[in-house]
Amino acid sequence: MKHRNDDIPFSYLVKVGHISANPVEVHLEADEKERKALAENWNVLSVDDLRADLQINRWKKDGIRVKGRVQAKIVQACVVTLEPVPADIDEPFDQIFVPENSKLARPPASEAGEMILDPDGPDLPETFSGDTIDAGEVVMEFAALAIDPYPRKQGVEFTGHIEDTGENDKKPSAFAVLKDWKKD
C-alpha cells in the first residue's frame, strides 16, 4: 500500500494486487496540512479532525470493497450570520470498485436493451484503472457528502425576506398585450 497521491488533499493508495478476500483493517487520520487542504477543498472555515476506520477486501473475482466509517469535526460559516458553526460528521459507507473494463460496472439491462436503474437499490460499482485505488479519496468524498450545504447557528432565523405565496403567478392572457394598443 502506498500512502500519497499529491493531487488529492487526503490520499491513501491501495495496491489492488495486495488485497485478499480477508479484510485488511486500515485506520486513516488527516494531519494538519491535509486538514487545511480539505478545508479549502470543501469551502469550510476549518477541518479540526478527520479520521476513518476501513475494511478493504476483495469483492468477487477482480473487484475491491472499501467499507467503513468516516468521522470529522468541521467549522462552517452560518448562512445567516456568517458566525462559525461547528459540525460533526459520522458517516458509514460501503464502496465497491471494479476494473474499468469489467461487466460488473454496467447497469443491468432489460430484454429490450433498456437500462434498469433502481434509485433505492445499491449503487453501481466505481471503476478504476491501473493497479491502485485511493481509499483516502473515498473517505474524503463520503465526508464531503455529509457536509450541510446550508449551516445555520442554532436559534438563528433569516427574517429579512418576504415569502412569495404564488398568488400573483397568473399566466397573462394573450390578449392582455393588445389592451393598451391604440389605433392611429
C-alpha positions in Angstrom: 0.0 0.0 0.0 1.2 3.4 -1.0 0.4 6.4 1.1 0.2 9.5 -1.1 -1.3 11.0 -4.2 -0.2 14.6 -4.2 -3.1 15.8 -6.4 -5.7 15.0 -3.7 -5.8 16.6 -0.3 -6.3 13.3 1.6 -4.9 10.3 -0.1 -4.1 6.6 0.8 -3.3 4.5 -2.3 -4.1 0.8 -2.1 -2.4 -1.7 -4.4 -5.3 -3.9 -5.7 -3.0 -7.0 -6.1 -2.1 -6.9 -2.4 -5.7 -7.3 -1.3 -7.2 -10.7 -0.5 -10.6 -12.0 0.5 -9.7 -11.4 4.1 -10.4 -7.8 5.1 -7.5 -5.6 5.8 -8.2 -3.1 8.7 -6.9 0.4 8.0 -7.1 3.5 10.2 -6.6 6.8 8.5 -6.2 10.2 10.2 -5.6 13.5 8.5 -2.6 15.6 9.6 -2.6 19.4 9.9 -1.5 20.0 6.3 -4.2 17.7 5.0 -6.9 19.2 7.2 -6.0 22.7 5.9 -6.2 21.5 2.3 -9.5 19.8 2.9 -11.0 23.0 4.4 -10.1 24.8 1.2 -11.4 22.0 -0.9 -14.7 21.8 0.9 -15.0 25.6 1.3 -15.4 25.4 5.1 -13.7 27.6 7.8 -11.7 24.6 9.2 -11.4 20.9 9.5 -10.4 20.2 13.0 -10.4 16.4 12.8 -10.8 13.7 10.1 -10.4 10.0 10.7 -11.7 6.8 9.2 -11.6 3.1 10.0 -11.8 0.9 6.9 -12.1 -2.7 5.9 -10.6 -3.3 2.5 -11.1 -6.7 0.9 -11.5 -8.5 -2.5 -15.0 -8.4 -4.0 -16.0 -11.1 -6.4 -13.1 -12.0 -8.8 -11.5 -8.7 -9.6 -13.3 -6.1 -7.5 -12.3 -4.3 -4.3 -14.7 -3.4 -1.5 -13.9 -0.4 0.8 -16.2 -0.4 3.8 -16.0 1.8 6.9 -16.9 4.9 8.9 -15.6 8.4 8.4 -15.7 10.9 11.3 -14.9 14.5 11.2 -15.2 17.8 13.1 -15.5 20.8 10.9 -16.4 24.5 11.3 -18.6 26.2 8.7 -19.9 29.8 8.3 -23.6 30.3 9.3 -25.6 31.2 6.1 -27.4 33.9 8.0 -24.9 35.5 10.4 -21.6 34.2 8.9 -20.6 33.2 12.5 -18.7 29.9 13.0 -20.9 26.8 13.3 -19.2 23.6 14.5 -20.4 20.4 12.9 -19.7 16.7 13.5 -19.7 14.2 10.7 -20.2 10.5 11.4 -20.9 8.6 8.1 -20.8 4.9 7.4 -20.0 4.0 3.8 -19.6 1.0 1.5 -18.0 1.4 -1.9 -17.2 -1.3 -4.5 -14.5 -0.8 -7.2 -14.1 -2.9 -10.3 -11.7 -2.5 -13.3 -12.9 -0.1 -15.9 -13.5 -2.9 -18.5 -15.5 -5.1 -16.1 -19.0 -6.3 -16.9 -19.9 -5.7 -13.3 -19.7 -1.9 -13.8 -22.5 -1.8 -16.3 -26.1 -1.5 -15.1 -28.4 -4.4 -15.8 -30.4 -4.2 -19.0 -33.9 -5.5 -19.7 -34.6 -7.8 -22.6 -35.4 -4.8 -24.8 -31.9 -3.4 -24.0 -33.1 -0.7 -21.7 -31.1 0.1 -18.6 -32.9 -0.7 -15.3 -32.0 1.7 -12.5 -33.4 1.4 -9.0 -33.0 4.7 -7.1 -33.3 2.8 -3.8 -31.0 0.0 -4.9 -27.3 -0.3 -4.4 -25.0 2.0 -6.3 -23.2 0.7 -9.3 -19.5 -0.1 -8.6 -17.0 2.6 -9.3 -14.3 1.8 -11.9 -10.6 2.1 -11.5 -7.7 1.9 -14.0 -4.3 0.6 -13.3 -3.4 -1.3 -10.2 -4.4 1.1 -7.4 -7.4 2.7 -5.8 -7.4 5.7 -3.5 -9.1 4.8 -0.2 -8.3 8.3 1.1 -10.3 9.9 -1.7 -13.2 7.6 -0.9 -13.1 8.8 2.7 -12.9 12.4 1.5 -15.8 12.1 -0.8 -18.2 10.5 1.7 -17.2 13.1 4.3 -17.9 15.9 1.8 -21.3 14.4 1.0 -22.2 14.7 4.7 -21.5 18.4 5.0 -24.6 20.5 5.5 -24.8 22.9 2.5 -26.7 25.5 4.5 -25.3 25.5 8.0 -27.2 27.7 10.5 -26.3 28.7 14.0 -28.9 27.2 16.5 -31.8 29.6 17.1 -31.0 31.9 14.2 -33.7 32.6 11.6 -33.4 34.6 8.4 -36.1 37.2 8.7 -35.0 39.8 6.0 -37.2 38.3 3.3 -40.9 38.0 2.3 -42.1 34.6 1.2 -43.9 34.5 -2.1 -47.3 32.9 -1.8 -47.7 32.4 -5.5 -50.9 34.4 -5.7 -49.5 36.7 -8.4 -48.3 33.8 -10.6 -51.2 34.1 -13.1 -50.4 33.3 -16.7 -51.0 36.5 -18.7 -53.7 36.4 -21.3 -52.6 36.6 -24.9 -55.0 39.5 -25.4 -53.7 41.5 -22.4 -50.9 42.8 -24.6 -53.4 44.2 -27.1 -55.5 46.0 -24.4 -53.2 49.1 -24.4 -52.7 49.1 -28.1 -54.2 52.1 -29.8 -55.1 52.5 -33.5 -53.9 55.6 -35.2 
